[in-house]
């Protein structure tokens, strides 16, 4: 063999050994995760963050999934399905909280923190209106890492969990409104889309984000007339483009909004805390302009609401009537369609945990993944979100500076 042949052979051998080394390193770095799913049905939560199918996939990846009995029952996922998928079935919440990572669809409460162990990871929606100072302080004392999965970002700088739940909420809002326009719910007896020779119902939507877009899609599909208001021309332009047809759009201009409210059969509040920069709301006086029997569905109620006459209701008692207008103001609307919402969660969290595992665990993933890092509000006991610190008179540190120090 000439020298060129020897050199080629040596190069091939070197590349083969580098490939083997890379594979061994990747296998060594991959971390097996232990994830706990508590039963949240006592909090009137019907969703579960991982379906049995998702659990089976994660078990096949080598992870351990601990499920409290009954966790999926409200979404019609039974304990036997989880057991068959390879989950460890446990009787009590305390047993589930021995897992390294807790994944739950409701915000962290004081009772949750009391069951946590030092340096645990918990993933849940943050919901500032539900978060209590005592819970935050105890998480800090226990060196907890807390991730608000509703403020996680993806590579496109969007909020994937919020976006998915907003799609569900937007479609649900129109179905709810249609239900409460019917006689069976003591409504005025209107078919949302109308029929030949009869004018369709008018739907006014406040907000042109994802929730507003999917509310508009559903209303248009049912044949309703749709008007969308937002303070962003770019969002209004986008919603026209996404829907593939012209809908009536306007910025929040008081005379224009009031004319729309006078003839509206349905008003959907779809403004969210992170995109409602101007704090636009519909006032009590403007609600009084609406027709008797009209329906308001305020989907932003869990962030304080965007309609002055809105007040939180429950799934058991979802409505009240103010000045002849039916108000539906239930937080957590996706829980009405718990199975769909649970599948949506699973579609998001299964690849996320795979990415975290391949990165070598949570700490390594947080350092390397900007979107995951954005969701962290307590990191190893250090508060990292100024909005929480200001709310409770605590001290926070920027997580990027915190990680740079290590």
CORUR-V413609 format. One line per field, one symbol per residue. phi: phi as a letter, one per 40 degrees, with the letter a starting at -180 (. if undefined). psi: psi as a letter, one per 30 degrees, with the letter a starting at -180 (. if undefined). burial: + if it has 24 or more other C-alpha atoms within 12 Angstrom, else -. Layout:
phi: ???
psi: ???
burial: ???
This chain:
phi: .cccccccccccccccccccccccccccccbcbbbbbccbcccgbccbcbcdccccccccchcbbbbcdgcbdccgbcdcccccchcccbcbcdccccccbbbacbccbdccccccbdgcbbbaccfdcccbddccccccccfcbbbcccbcbbccgbbcccccccccccccdcccdcccccccbgccgbcdcgbdgbcccbbbbchbccccccccdcccccgccbbbbacbcccccccccccgacbcbaccbdcccccccdbccbbbcbcbccbcccgcbccdccccccccgcbbbcccccbhgbbcccadbbccbcbabbfgbcbbbccgcdccbcccccccdcccccccccccccchhcdcccccbcccccccbbbfgbcbbccccccbgbbbbccccccccb
psi: kleeeeeeeeeeeeeeeeeeeeeeeeeeekkkkjkkjljgffghkflkfkleeeeeeeeffglkkkkkkfegefghjleeeeeffgljkleleeeegflekkjkfllkleeeeffllkhlkkklkeieffkkeeeeeeeeeghkjkkjffgklafggljeeeeeeeeeeeeeeeeeeeefflffggaghkkefaakfkkllkkkkjkgaeeeefeeeeeeefglkkkkklfjeeeeeeeeeefglklkllljjeeeeeeeeefkfkkkjgklffgiefhklkleeeeffllkflkkjjfgefgflgkegkkkalfeifllkkhgkkkjhklhefffieeeeeeeeefefefeeeeeeffgleeeeeefjeeeeffkfkjhfkkgjeeeeeeghlklkkeeeeeff.
burial: -----------------------------++++++++++++--++++++++++++++++-+-+++++++++++++-+++-+++-++++++--+++++++++++++++++--++-++++++++++++++--+++-++++++++++++++++++++----+++++++++++++++++++++++-----++-++++------+++++++++++++++++++++-+++++++++++--+++-++--+---++++++----++-++++++++++++++-++--++++---++++++++++++++++++++++++++++----+++++--++++++++++++++++++++++++++-++++++++++++-+++-+-+++++++++++++++--++------++-+-------
